[in-house]
Amino acid sequence: MINVGIFCGGYSSEFEISIKSASTILDNLPKDEYNAFLVRVTEEGWFADYHDESAEVSPVDFTFTLINGEQIKIDLAHVYIHGDPGENGKLQAYFEMKNMPFINSSALSSELSFDKWFCNQFLKGFDIKVAASKLLLKNTTYSTKDIGERLGFPLFVKPADSGSSYGISKVYELEDLQKAIDEAFAEGNTVVCEAFLKGTEVTCGVYRNDTGVIPLPCTEIVSESDFFDYDAKYLGKSQEITPARISDELTKKVQDLTVEIYQLLQMRSLARVDFMIVEDQPYVIEVNTTPGFSSESLVPKMLKCADITIGDFWKDIYAFERKQFGM
C-alpha cells in the first residue's frame, strides 16, 4: 500500500478551494492501492489529516507520528495547491531536491505557467496567439494614460504572479484603471494589463497516461458576471457548456493547440488551458497546472462528458507518473 499525501491549502486566497479540490481527488482514489490523506500546508507548517487525527509532517523526512506512536511516511506527494507555494512550483522544487516523487508538473513548468506574463510571452515565441499586454512592476513608475492608449478600453488588469482569482478587474474607463492596478498589486508583485478580446471563451483539459497526451472535451464558458471571475468560477454564476458549442473543426484546433502547449511547457499530470476564440482563432488566456477539481469545477465536467470516471482518471495518471519515478 502506497502512502499518498495530497498537499493542499497553501498561502493564497484560494486556500479553501484547494482543500475542496484535494478532497474530491481523495474521495475517488482507489483505496485498495493507495492509502491517501490530505496534507494541509499553512505558514505554520504541514499537517496530515489521518484517521480523524491531525499530525504535523516533518519536511525533513516526510513522516508524522500518530497519538498511538505509529509513524507514517509519505511515499508519494500529490501537489494540489492553488497558488503559492504549490501552483508556482516552490513545493515541487523542494520535492525535486529531496527526491520525493510527486504528482504535478515540474518546478520549472509550474513556475513558468503560473506567471501569466512570462507564460504568454513564452508561448508567443512559438507563434501562439495571445492578447496584447503591458507588464507593471511594483514600486516602478508607469502611466495609466499610456496603458489605456496602447491597449484600449475595456481592458483587463490581473496579478501576473498569482494563481488566485482575486484581484482581476475589467476596466472600462481611464479613471478606474489605477484602482484596478492597486487591487491587483495587493495579490502579487507584478501586474499585467491585457487588451480585451471579444469572442467565445472556451477551456480544455489535458493529461498524460501510458497512451500519450490526451485532450479532454472543450467547455464553453458563458459568465453571468462581466467576465469569468471568482463568483462565476466557484459560486455558480456562469453557464459551463460541455461540449462547447463550436464546430468539430474548431474543437480539434483548440484540442491540438492545448496538447502543443502542454508539450512545449513540458507539463505533467493534469493541466487546463483557457482560450478566447476570436474569428475562429484561439487566443491563450492562461495555463493552469492545478485547475480546480471540486464538484463545481470544469475538469470533472469534462471527464463526465468523455465518460471517464474521476477514479479511473487519477488511477491512469498515478500509474504513468509512478513509472517515471521507478515506483
Phi, psi and omega in degrees: 000130183264128178277116182247121173262118177267105185280123185217178182092251178093193188253001185267178180292348182259032179306308184291325178296320178300318180295322176297316179299312181297324180294324176297317178297313180304315184293342186247358177288142179297118187282348177279349183242330185234127170266089189256153180200159178280145169237109182277122181263120177231173178289344178273342181152187177253133184227119180276132171267103189228112177048054178067013173246157171239120184231140181285132181268134177283125175285355180277309183236007175061037177246161170214156185244131180277169181302325181281003178095351180292135179256131179246135177246132177285125179268329186216129178257142174238112184276115176225054177259126174276112181095204182288134005252029183253301184295337179271003171091358183295314181293321178298320179298320179294316179297322178297319178296324184267005181057036175269118177299139180214154176261116176153171177293162182294171178300313181297310181299318182294315182295319181294314182288334182293323182275112187300323181290304183297321181297312182293325177291323176298311182294325179300328178294345177253022177064027173270132187286132175223163179289150171298142187208168178221128180266135176241137178251141180299141177066027171238162183272148176203163180245117178296327178297316179295322179298314180298319180291325182285318188257339182079170178239147357289162174218163179256144173239126185222146166294126184281330187247036179225138177274358185286152173275000176276157174082007179262133181225148169254121189248129183257335186228149181303322184292344179264355188290317183298318179299318180295320179296317179299318180295323179290321179293339176292341181258348183191179184264349177228149182229139176244131172258128185235141174296145178287133175250121180264118181179207180255125181271127177225160177220152185221125175276157182206146179207171180236136170225196184297338182270349180131199179268126189239120174277147177266170175302148178282146174246134174267137182246121176240101186276140172283338174279180181291338175201180185279077184266193183302313181298319180293320182290313195244346182248015173077015183267053176198156169264129179240104192255115181234123000285158180298149181275062176232164184295160177300321180296316180289324176301313180296323179298316179293316180296317179297320180292323177298316178297318180299316180295317178304316182285321179298320180276000180053049183279162177228169177056224183264145170212167176216136180242130180259137183229156163242124180267117181241114180051050177066015177244120179283127173253133179286131172267304176197166181241137182237121175273345180226066183292153179309141182223026174280177181297337180270357190277168188284315186299316176303328178288325175295318179298318179299318179297324181276001180061042176244125178285152179300320179298314179295323180301306182288330177299317178296315181296315180299317181299316180293313182296322180298324177298323180295331180263005179068031181265000000 
